Amino acid sequence: KMEEFLNLTQLKTSLKEAILLDYYTAGFWWAKEMNFSLIQLSGFMDLLNFALENLSGKHMTLGDNLKELERAMSGIGETESEERGDLNLFSIEQAKAIIDYLVTSLFKHYKAYEYLFHGRREEPVISNE
């Protein structure tokens, strides 16, 4: 279902799509294990997407992305996340757990994700050999 929702059409041949599917699926199951309500689950998935979009689409540095996450989580400043709904639906403990999750799932591996989205790749050479 996640594959369809994310519109991943080349999952079997694209490492990028496989990594994105893993990122969102792992986040979804983590949030389910945290017993988030449907609204909280939606807000959490929005935060995952927000942080990844800052990296992939806006080419934000790790520091800038952390600042944006702080603004989104604290509700101050204008971020895209505020346009989508109120993130004050998380308790302080849940917010800390979310930050810890984002640190371990995305921010600790930021260079790898930067390479995934912005690294130059050579075209594969296919031959009869």
Secondary structure as UniProt FT lines:
FT   HELIX           2..5
FT   TURN            6..7
FT   TURN            11..13
FT   HELIX           15..33
FT   TURN            34..35
FT   HELIX           38..56
FT   TURN            57..58
FT   HELIX           62..74
FT   HELIX           80..84
FT   TURN            88..89
FT   HELIX           92..105
FT   HELIX           107..109
FT   HELIX           110..118
//
